[in-house]
Amino acid sequence: MTLTEAAFWTKRFGVIFLVFLAISSIIILIIFRPTDIDVPPEYLQGNFACTETKDEFLENTLTIPSLDVSTESEMAFNLQTETGKYENLPSVVNVYRYTDLGQRLNSQADAKVLAKKMGFDPEKIVRKGTTDYIWVNNSTQKSLQISARDLNFVLKTEVSKIRSIRKEADLPSEGEAVSLATNALRSLGILDTEYTKLHKVFLIDINPDGSYSEADSLINAELIRVDFLKKVPLITIPSNIVGAEDMVKTLERKDMTYEMGTQVVNEERIDVYNFSTLLTYQNPLKSNISVYVGPRDRDSEVLQEIYQIEFKTWSLEVEQCGTYELITPSTALQRIQNGEGSLVFLNVNNDEVEQYIPQNVKEFNVMDIYITYYEGLFEQQYLQPVYMVEGQAVLADGTEADFHIYYPAISYETLGDKIELEKAPVKESGGFLP
């Protein structure tokens, strides 16, 4: 090779190397560029603002009843969740305050109004001690029991009446049942609009002892149960703060989804991103608001297709009262393994309705973990999040059963007194120059 040829190839390889170096640098910058955003402190740390002191909040630590299992149960736990998946769950979330708790001043008058709307003579009231008001309508074979404290109630129809009408008439469709149930609650003036967005429908068979189980088809069902569900925002991001869009994208990368809502901030209504989760109950597969729909009962003047209503809920403040830090999902799973969780559902034969019978459990295989809000059967001062663990249990006879376990999600050990955190900066609004 001559010196001229050597110089040519040296120059050629030099250009190729520089191009390669430039491309490599661009790729490295793309791969390793920083993706972290400057998250405001109020989204990284709880403000504990629902009470002035931590001791006040600790008086409201969640206590969740647990289903009984056989004394011979081994209660071993195996984790089969996808590695790293549950660590995507948020670490700071909203807590909400319940309103209008306690004894109502005009409860008897309000209960009479409610009873009349359901077809009862309001003056034929029977008091059950100081706790409940009771009505019975012999012509429709319906009874009504209303709590004097909070006006929660249960409306029932005699089983013989339901069966008699069902033999002579067809059930409405599932879609019609949802509409009938919704209209019934609206006519009573007790339906929060948030409960109109999600429903779950169950086909009900009435057992010889009067208990309920799940029917295999609409033809064989005797009632249709409509459960009213509600979502509650875990994390709320106002659209007018600096970096809102980046924060939203970060949460979306963690498999979280949002719905747009509105919130009043400094007397101005603004759009907000709501990252929400379901409100769940003592039985995670049943709502505290259930309406049982059947064929038309021509003996009833009102609510002709409604045979039973179970209404037990309390009003929430529209906006969160504070934000609180959570224990990690791995900590919750460890405590559940230690036997500290609350077993709230165990289903042997895929019947999500039938009454629970204590089982002899050999092991629990944990498949997944979620965050939900828990509303129990009794008054709570605050709506708080729980971890809901689900999976399959193996019984002593080898039968598999679906299960759900709750564990309180708030880190009670690290609670603090109420603090003021630096607010996220607000975007500058546009305008015309003077």
Secondary structure, DSSP 8 states (H G I E B T S, - for coil): --HHHHHHHHHHHHHHHHHHHHHHHHHHHHHHS-------GGGTS---TTSSSHHHHHTT----------TT---EEEE-S-TTGGGGS-SEEEEEEB-S-S--TTHHHHHHHHHHHTT--TTS-EEETTTEEEEEETTTTEEEEEETTT--EEEEE-HHHHHHHHHHS----HHHHHHHHHHHHHHHT---GGGGSEEEEEEEEE-TTS-EEE-SSTTT-SEEEEEEE-EEEEEEEETTBTTHHHHHHHHHHTT---EEEEEEETTEEEEEEEEEEEEE-SSTTS-SEEEEE-S--TT-SS-TTEEEEEE----B-SS-SEEEEB--HHHHHHHHHTT-SEEEEEESSS-SSS------EEEEEEEEEEEEEE--SS--SEEEEEEEEEEEEEETTS-EEEEEEEEE-B-GGG-----------B--------
